[in-house]
Structure formats: C-alpha cells, structure tokens
Amino acid sequence: MIGHWEIILLLLAVVLLFGSGRISSLMGDVAKGIKSFKKGLKDDDDDSGTHNKGSIENASSRSEGKDVDKSNS
C-alpha cells in the first residue's frame, strides 16, 4: 500500500520535473475540456428533445400527404 510519504515524494518529483506553471496550465485545459463536455451533453439533450418533436410532426404531415395523394389518384 502506498503511504503518505510516498505520495508526497511523488508529487514533489512531478512538480520538480514539470514545474508549477505547466501543471497549472494542464489543469486549466482539463477543466475546459470538462466544461465543453458538459455543454455538449446539454446541447445534445436539447437537440434530441426538439428532434423528436419535429420527427413526430413530420411523420404526421407525411401520413396526411399520403392520404391526400391516394384520394387524388
């Protein structure tokens, strides 16, 4: 099992290798990615709700159009 001292040493080594500025910018990029992902999920939910409603309306208008076409033939 990894102890507290090992975690501290590992974090210290990462900071020394990459520098605090690079880690900060990396975390900022990760946060932007998460926000973008959540926004995409929200937009997808909104689009699927209007898409289903539009599909139902289009299907009903198409079926009405077929009835009219049959009566004209």
Beta strands, then each sheet from edge to edge (+ up, - down):
end
